[in-house]
Amino acid sequence: MKRGHLHGVTADERPCKTLKDRVVIEDLHATMYRAMGISPKLSYEIEQRPFYVTRDGHGKPIANLFNRPIGEV
């Protein structure tokens, strides 16, 4: 991952709304898992129900935060 990288832009005045490159929690989780080498679509079946590592298996890693292009884990 890149070090000291600033991602996105927020408004200067309150309320601080995202102006560029919004990140939702699913994308944040997918990015952290991808950095650890874990697929964000990984799921475990418990009592015949899938439990995903990210919310419902959604979320995409934020490509700008990685030094190399991201591929499937």
C-alpha positions as CSV (number, residue, x, y, z in Angstrom):
1,M,0.0,0.0,0.0
2,K,1.1,3.6,-0.6
3,R,2.3,5.5,2.4
4,G,1.2,9.0,3.3
5,H,-1.3,9.0,0.4
6,L,-4.2,11.4,0.6
7,H,-7.4,10.0,-0.9
8,G,-10.5,12.1,-1.8
9,V,-11.6,15.6,-1.1
10,T,-14.1,17.0,1.4
11,A,-15.8,20.4,1.6
12,D,-14.1,23.1,3.7
13,E,-17.3,24.2,5.3
14,R,-19.6,22.3,7.6
15,P,-21.2,19.9,6.9
16,C,-18.0,18.3,5.5
17,K,-19.4,16.5,2.5
18,T,-17.4,14.4,0.1
19,L,-16.6,16.2,-3.1
20,K,-14.4,13.6,-4.8
21,D,-13.6,9.9,-4.4
22,R,-16.2,8.9,-1.8
23,V,-15.4,5.8,0.2
24,V,-18.2,3.7,1.8
25,I,-17.6,1.3,4.6
26,E,-17.8,-1.8,2.4
27,D,-15.0,-0.4,0.2
28,L,-12.9,0.4,3.3
29,H,-13.3,-3.2,4.6
30,A,-12.6,-4.6,1.1
31,T,-9.4,-2.5,0.9
32,M,-8.2,-3.7,4.3
33,Y,-8.9,-7.3,3.5
34,R,-7.2,-7.0,0.1
35,A,-4.1,-5.6,1.7
36,M,-4.0,-8.7,3.9
37,G,-4.4,-11.0,0.9
38,I,-7.9,-12.0,1.7
39,S,-10.6,-11.8,-1.0
40,P,-13.4,-9.3,0.0
41,K,-15.9,-11.8,-1.5
42,L,-14.8,-14.6,1.0
43,S,-17.7,-16.1,2.8
44,Y,-18.3,-18.9,5.4
45,E,-21.4,-20.9,5.6
46,I,-22.9,-21.1,9.1
47,E,-26.2,-22.9,9.6
48,Q,-26.7,-22.9,5.8
49,R,-26.3,-19.1,5.5
50,P,-23.4,-17.3,4.0
51,F,-21.5,-14.9,6.2
52,Y,-19.2,-12.6,4.1
53,V,-16.1,-10.8,5.4
54,T,-17.6,-7.6,4.0
55,R,-21.3,-6.6,4.2
56,D,-23.1,-9.1,2.0
57,G,-20.0,-9.6,-0.1
58,H,-20.2,-6.1,-1.6
59,G,-17.4,-3.6,-1.6
60,K,-14.4,-3.1,-3.9
61,P,-10.8,-2.4,-2.9
62,I,-9.7,1.2,-3.5
63,A,-7.2,0.8,-6.3
64,N,-5.5,4.2,-5.7
65,L,-4.2,3.1,-2.3
66,F,-2.1,0.2,-3.7
67,N,1.4,0.5,-5.3
68,R,0.6,-2.2,-7.8
69,P,-2.5,-3.0,-9.8
70,I,-4.9,-5.1,-7.8
71,G,-6.0,-8.4,-9.1
72,E,-8.1,-11.2,-7.7
73,V,-6.8,-12.8,-4.5
